[in-house]
Amino acid sequence: MLDELLLFYDKNDIFDQDDIEMLRRVQFNRNCIHAYMDRNIGTWSDLQYTVRFFIYLLEKLMNSYPDLDDMRTAEAEANRYY
């Protein structure tokens, strides 16, 4: 599922290439955890960095969409005129 999201974000230029690469690294580490084999999943500081990065992406997404109240107000005004 993350792969499809990454393709969507990349195709629609929602995130820049550095963000996409970082998400791929997060995806790889997550997949290593579920592989039940000895694989390097990074250090404690890698985990902290990726958590902070994830928070940054969430804030970026949340701030890229219009406020719901503003959308409802605009819709109500448009409905009054049509």
Kinemage of the C-alpha trace (Angstrom):
@kinemage 1
@onewidth
@group {chain A} dominant
@subgroup {mainchain}
@vectorlist {calphas} color= white
{ca met a 1} P 0.000 0.000 0.000
{ca leu a 2} L 2.821 2.414 0.784
{ca asp a 3} L 4.246 1.717 -2.650
{ca glu a 4} L 1.052 2.935 -4.317
{ca leu a 5} L 1.052 6.083 -2.185
{ca leu a 6} L 4.665 6.788 -3.074
{ca leu a 7} L 3.910 6.385 -6.773
{ca phe a 8} L 0.931 8.740 -6.432
{ca tyr a 9} L 2.957 11.354 -4.530
{ca asp a 10} L 5.783 11.129 -7.042
{ca lys a 11} L 3.546 11.277 -10.123
{ca asn a 12} L 1.579 14.265 -8.813
{ca asp a 13} L 4.629 16.141 -7.470
{ca ile a 14} L 3.187 16.259 -3.959
{ca phe a 15} L 6.556 15.556 -2.343
{ca asp a 16} L 9.987 16.331 -3.695
{ca gln a 17} L 12.419 13.569 -4.620
{ca asp a 18} L 14.303 13.739 -1.295
{ca asp a 19} L 11.058 13.124 0.601
{ca ile a 20} L 10.192 10.188 -1.662
{ca glu a 21} L 13.642 8.655 -1.105
{ca met a 22} L 13.296 9.042 2.655
{ca leu a 23} L 9.892 7.350 2.541
{ca arg a 24} L 11.427 4.503 0.553
{ca arg a 25} L 14.051 4.112 3.288
{ca val a 26} L 11.284 4.011 5.911
{ca gln a 27} L 9.480 1.410 3.790
{ca phe a 28} L 12.628 -0.710 3.498
{ca asn a 29} L 13.250 -0.631 7.266
{ca arg a 30} L 9.634 -1.524 7.952
{ca asn a 31} L 9.828 -4.458 5.549
{ca cys a 32} L 13.036 -5.667 7.232
{ca ile a 33} L 11.274 -5.806 10.582
{ca his a 34} L 8.614 -8.120 9.151
{ca ala a 35} L 11.048 -10.363 7.275
{ca tyr a 36} L 11.965 -12.454 10.364
{ca met a 37} L 15.553 -12.580 9.172
{ca asp a 38} L 18.726 -10.887 10.341
{ca arg a 39} L 18.779 -7.553 8.530
{ca asn a 40} L 20.030 -4.114 9.420
{ca ile a 41} L 17.100 -1.881 10.355
{ca gly a 42} L 19.184 1.105 11.397
{ca thr a 43} L 20.094 2.673 14.699
{ca trp a 44} L 18.077 4.337 17.434
{ca ser a 45} L 18.950 7.750 15.993
{ca asp a 46} L 17.781 6.550 12.546
{ca leu a 47} L 14.425 5.698 14.089
{ca gln a 48} L 14.203 9.081 15.813
{ca tyr a 49} L 15.043 10.849 12.566
{ca thr a 50} L 12.427 8.937 10.586
{ca val a 51} L 9.753 9.634 13.223
{ca arg a 52} L 10.554 13.353 13.018
{ca phe a 53} L 10.507 13.123 9.236
{ca phe a 54} L 7.101 11.428 9.344
{ca ile a 55} L 5.745 14.229 11.552
{ca tyr a 56} L 7.144 16.773 9.079
{ca leu a 57} L 5.328 15.019 6.212
{ca leu a 58} L 2.050 14.876 8.119
{ca glu a 59} L 2.262 18.600 8.845
{ca lys a 60} L 3.123 19.275 5.209
{ca leu a 61} L 0.070 17.314 4.064
{ca met a 62} L -2.239 18.890 6.630
{ca asn a 63} L -1.133 22.399 5.670
{ca ser a 64} L -1.480 21.771 1.946
{ca tyr a 65} L -5.254 21.349 2.037
{ca pro a 66} L -7.766 24.141 2.594
{ca asp a 67} L -9.493 24.461 5.928
{ca leu a 68} L -12.773 22.519 5.981
{ca asp a 69} L -14.727 25.456 7.436
{ca asp a 70} L -13.479 27.703 4.623
{ca met a 71} L -14.596 25.135 2.063
{ca arg a 72} L -18.057 24.865 3.627
{ca thr a 73} L -18.425 28.643 3.708
{ca ala a 74} L -17.407 28.943 0.056
{ca glu a 75} L -19.797 26.152 -0.900
{ca ala a 76} L -22.680 27.777 0.993
{ca glu a 77} L -22.005 31.117 -0.700
{ca ala a 78} L -21.840 29.469 -4.109
{ca asn a 79} L -25.148 27.686 -3.480
{ca arg a 80} L -26.828 30.983 -2.598
{ca tyr a 81} L -25.918 32.458 -5.977
{ca tyr a 82} L -26.837 29.461 -8.132
